[in-house]
Amino acid sequence: MDNQFYRHIFDKHQHVEAIPSNKEITAWALQVIRLLFPEQSKQVYVDVQQLKDEFIRLENELAFIMNATKACQNCDNEMLAKDFFYQVPKLYELLNTDIQAIFNGDPAAQSEFEVIRTYPGFFAISFYRLAHSLYEHNIPLLPRILTEYAHSRTGIDIHPAAEIDEYFYIDHGTGIVIGESCIIGKNVKLYQGVTLGALSVAKSLAFTKRHPTVEDNVVIYAGATILGGETVIGHDSIIGGNVWLTKSVPPNSTVYHKPDITVFNKTKV
């Protein structure tokens, strides 16, 4: 490598100020989630004021992170951080509906504590809910860092801009993809390997609805792929495993893939 290359890389380093690492940013998010759900933490608070002080500390830390990243140079980051934490009770309420959906829907779940502490679906949903709230406050960069962290931990890829209503249930979860402009209604259940994606990834479509709409009370089984911004899965429908859909489905439908499978037993009786 010649000196010109080294000089180019060196110049880039001179123009990048020290900013919090992705690890530090996700650590902040984990602290927020563990504050809301002590089932994930061993921290003990002696009184309500100490708990309030911790929320204030995390609010200040969010403002510091936003100021340090300079993702939005003309923003009032202190006010954005305050507005975000003002919405935290709503976030907490939503997450409790997700816990209830998982606990009620999974026969293997022994307690809500188990769901909160161990389920990758809840881990991914909690990071998505937090990231989506940041996204709704027009806070840049951080939402994607958080959902990509959850993606790396669970294999569940939810874009922070996706709109997902209450009582959302991810079962197993590995390989699930939920695109940016996806809209998901209430009481929806997804199994592993489900893709809610786009028919085209052309850059010119960046600000259009590219991903499906899934209405209330829909179950989508493992490996199903549903594509396109005009594709709507009607309420109370069941989408079977490995189904490939690029067209809408009316409410109360059952859609399934019917492969031809032959079992030939050569054992003689």
N, C-alpha and C positions, 0 to 999 in steps of 0.2 A: 504494500500500500504506500502511495506517495504522500509527501508532506501536504499537498493540497487537500487530500482527503482528511488528514488529521486536523488541518486548520478549519475545514468546514464543520467537522464535528465539535471542535473546541468552541467555535463561534456560537453554535447552537447552545452549548452549555452556558455560555455567558449571558444568554438572553432568557434563561429559564430560572426563575427564582425558586427557592425552596418552598415546596407546598406539601401539605399533609399527604402521606402515602395512601393508596387504596386500603391498606391494612388499617390505618388509623381512622379512615372514614367509616369503614365497615364496623370497626370497634365501637364507634359512637352509636351506630344503629343498633348493635347488639345490646349496648347499655340501655337504650330506650326500650327495646323489647323486653329485656330482663327486668326493667323497672316496672313495666306493666304486668309481666307474668313472672313473679318470683319463683314459680316452679322451675324456671331455668337458671336460677341463681341461688347462691348461698348468702347473699347480702342481707343483713338484718338492720332494720331501722327502729330506733328507740321511741320515736314519736312522729306525729304528722308533720311537724315543722321540718324535721330532718329530711323527710320525703319531699316536701315542697322545695327545699334547698337543692336537692338533687335534680329535680326538674329544671330549676333555674340554671344550675350549672350546665346541664345538657343543652339548654336553650342558648346560653352564651357560647358554648363550644360549637354549636351549629353555625352561629354567626361568625365565629373565628374561622371555621373551615371555609365558609363561603367567601369571606374576605381574602383568605390566603390563596384559594384557588383562582380568584379573579375571573370565574366563569361568567359572571355578570357584573361588569365594571360600573354600570350606572344604577345598580340596585341599592336600595336601602336594606342591607342584609340583616341588620338588627331587627327591623320591623318585620321582614319576611320570617325570621326565626321565631319572633313572638307570635305572628299569625299562625305559623305551623303548629306551635305547641298549644295554641288556643283550640285547634282542631283535634288534638290528641284524644280527648274523650270520645269523639266520634269514631276515630280509628280503633280505639279499644272496644267500643261497642260492636263494630263490624267484625273484628277478629274473634270476639266471643261467639258470634253467629257461625263463623267458620269452624270453630272448635266443636260447637254443638252439632253441626252437620257431619263432621268426621266421626264424632263419638256415636251419634245415632245411626250413622250409615254403615259403620264397619263392625261386623260381629266379633272381630278379633280385639277390638278396643276394650280394655278393661276399666279405664277411667279417663276422665278429662285430663288428669295429671299426666297420664301416659301419652296422650295426644300432644300435649304442650311440650313435653320433655323429649319425645323420641320420634315423632312423625315427620318425615321429610316434607310431606305435603304441607303441613302447618308451617314449617320453617320457611319454605318458599313463599307461601301465601303471606306470612307476616312481613317478610322483606318486600314483597310486591306492594302490600297495602301501605307500608311506610314510604316506599319510593313513589307510589302513585300520588300520595298526599303532597310530597315535595314537588312532584311534576305539576300538580294542580295549582301550586303556589308559584309556578313559573321559575322554579329554582333549577338551573341547568346542571348538567354533568353528574351531580350526585345521584339522581335516580337510577341512571344506567349503571353506575359503579355498584350500587347496592343490589340490583337485580342480577347483574353478572356474577357477583359474589355468590348469591343464592344458587345461581345456575351451576357454578363450579362445585358447590357443595352437594347439590341434590340431583343434578341432571335435568332440572325443571327450568325452562327458559320462558319467563313471562316478561314481555316488554312493559316498562312502567307506564306507558300511555294507554295501554289496554283498559277498557272500562268493565269492571267485574262487580256485580251486585252481591248482596249478602248471601250467607249460607252456601259458600263455595266449598266444594269437596274435591280434593285430589287424592285418588287412591293409588298407592305405590308411587307413581309419578315419573319415574325415570324416562327421559326422552320426550316429555311433553313440551310442545312449542305453542305459545300464544302470541300472535303478532300484534304489532303496534296499534292498528285501528280496529282490533277485535272488540266486539261488544258481547258481554255474557250476562244473562239475566240471573234471577234468584234461583237458588236451590238447584244448581247445576253440578253434575258429578262427572269428572274425567278420570279415565284410567291411563295407565302408562302408554307411552308411545303415540299419544294423540297429537296431531298437528292441526292447528287452526291458522292457516297460512294464506299467502297471496298467490294468485295465478301468474303474476308477473312481478319481477323485481326491478323493472326499469326505473332509473333515477327520476325520470320525468313524472312518475306517479307518486312521488314522495309525500305530497300533501293531499292525496285522495284516500278514500276508504278502500283498502286493498284486502282486508281480512273479514272473515265471516261474522255474522250475528247469530248468537245462540240464545234462544228465548228461554223463559222460565221452565224449571222442572224437566230438564233434558239430561239424559244419561248417554255418554259417549264411551264406548268400550275400546279396549286396547288396540292400538295400531291404526285406528281410523284417521283418515286424512280428509280435511274439509277445507276447500280453497275458494278464494274470491270474495271481493267486497260486496257483491250483490247476493251472495249466498246466505240464505236465512234458514236456520233450523227451527221449525215451528215448536211452540211450547208443548210440553208433555210428550216429546218424541224420544225414541230409543234408537241410537245409531250403533249397529253391531260392530264387532271387531273387524279390522282390516278393510272396512268400507272406504271407497274413494268417491268423494262427492265434490262436484263443481256447480251444482244447481240446487235451488232451494227445495226444502221439504216441508209440506204442510203440517200444521199442528196434529198431534196425536198419531204420528206415523211411527212405524217400525221399519227400519232399513237394515238389511243384512246382506252379507256377502256369502254366496253359496258355492264353495269350491267343490269340485268333483274329487272325492277321496275314496279310494278302493283299498280294502284290507283283504289280502289273500293269505289264508292260512294253509300251509302245505302239510300240516300235521295230520296223519291218518289215524282214524279212530279204530 
